[in-house]
Amino acid sequence: MSFKLPDLSYDYNALEPYIDARTMEIHHSKHHAAYTNNFNVAVEAAGLEGKTAEEIFATVSSYSPAIRNNGGGFYNHAIFWSVMGPNAGGEPTGALLESINSAFGSFEEFKKLFSTAGATRFGSGWAWLVKQADGSLAVSSTPNQDNPLMDVAEVKGTPLLNLDVWEHAYYLHYQNRRPDYIQAFWNVIDWKQVAARF
């Protein structure tokens, strides 16, 4: 198996009350595990063993939907877990905050844009903060399990922060109230991890 389900650096209940333990457990141990296993099967079937996820994404349009969907599911969730944590929230600092202010005018304006990207993504998908090739920041959203590293993405670049807006990410606790879930997400963002990715 080339790709492994990453362990979380915190317990399933660590993000409560914002994200409940049951959702975290199902999301990580069932959904993410399935994407990881299915990605490995698809990679082996396509003879792509030894390639990194990033290398595969660069030409993902030439591969099967199983590689695109499960590869994105594997990779996107790994980022998602890493940019959240207990005792988090607040605002970024330093160079990351300066870049956010430069790109969007203010942190509050960035929050609005990112929240809207998640809230208005029709069906399932992700909201992203992306560092583009020229170093500038952009907010985008992708459908399904696509991400900004894929050759099919409208906005390409290095993912810094992402938010899962598939219903399985929030439905047990928030039901159809996606905006409430998005608002809660700001309380669990680990800005040190986002800054490290930046």
WOMO-V813434 format. One record per backbone hydrogen bond with DSSP energy under -1.0 kcal/mol. NH is the residue of the N-H (numbers start at 1). CO is the residue of the C=O. E is the energy in kcal/mol with one decimal. If there is no record, write none. Layout:
nh | co | e
NH | CO | E
NH | CO | E
//
This chain:
nh | co | e
14 | 11 | -1.8
16 | 13 | -1.3
18 | 15 | -1.2
19 | 15 | -1.6
24 | 20 | -2.2
25 | 21 | -2.7
26 | 22 | -2.4
27 | 23 | -2.9
28 | 24 | -2.5
29 | 25 | -2.5
30 | 26 | -1.7
31 | 26 | -1.9
32 | 27 | -2.6
34 | 30 | -2.3
35 | 31 | -2.3
36 | 32 | -2.4
37 | 33 | -2.6
38 | 34 | -2.8
39 | 35 | -2.3
40 | 36 | -2.1
41 | 37 | -1.9
42 | 38 | -2.3
43 | 39 | -2.8
44 | 40 | -2.2
45 | 41 | -2.3
46 | 42 | -1.6
47 | 44 | -1.1
48 | 43 | -2.8
51 | 48 | -1.9
56 | 52 | -2.0
57 | 53 | -2.8
58 | 54 | -1.5
59 | 56 | -1.2
60 | 57 | -1.5
62 | 59 | -2.1
63 | 60 | -2.0
68 | 64 | -1.9
69 | 65 | -3.2
70 | 66 | -1.8
71 | 67 | -2.0
72 | 68 | -1.9
73 | 69 | -2.1
74 | 70 | -2.5
75 | 71 | -2.6
76 | 72 | -3.1
77 | 73 | -1.3
78 | 74 | -1.3
79 | 75 | -1.8
80 | 76 | -2.4
81 | 77 | -2.6
82 | 78 | -1.3
83 | 79 | -1.7
84 | 81 | -1.1
85 | 188 | -2.0
89 | 189 | -2.8
97 | 93 | -1.2
98 | 94 | -2.2
99 | 95 | -2.3
100 | 96 | -2.4
101 | 97 | -2.9
102 | 98 | -2.3
103 | 99 | -2.5
104 | 100 | -2.8
105 | 101 | -1.8
110 | 106 | -2.0
111 | 107 | -2.6
112 | 108 | -2.0
113 | 109 | -2.3
114 | 110 | -3.0
115 | 111 | -2.6
116 | 112 | -2.5
117 | 113 | -2.2
118 | 114 | -1.8
119 | 115 | -2.7
120 | 116 | -2.5
126 | 142 | -2.2
127 | 163 | -1.9
128 | 140 | -3.0
129 | 161 | -2.4
130 | 138 | -3.1
131 | 158 | -2.6
132 | 136 | -3.1
135 | 132 | -2.3
138 | 130 | -2.2
140 | 128 | -1.9
142 | 126 | -2.0
144 | 124 | -2.2
146 | 143 | -2.4
150 | 147 | -1.9
151 | 57 | -1.8
153 | 150 | -1.7
157 | 148 | -1.6
158 | 131 | -2.8
160 | 129 | -3.0
161 | 129 | -1.4
163 | 127 | -2.0
165 | 125 | -2.6
169 | 166 | -1.8
170 | 167 | -1.6
171 | 167 | -2.9
174 | 170 | -3.2
175 | 171 | -1.7
177 | 174 | -2.6
178 | 176 | -1.5
181 | 177 | -1.7
182 | 178 | -2.5
183 | 179 | -2.3
184 | 180 | -2.2
185 | 181 | -1.8
187 | 184 | -2.0
188 | 185 | -1.9
190 | 83 | -2.7
191 | 189 | -1.1
194 | 190 | -1.7
195 | 191 | -2.6
196 | 192 | -1.8
197 | 193 | -1.8
198 | 194 | -1.8
//
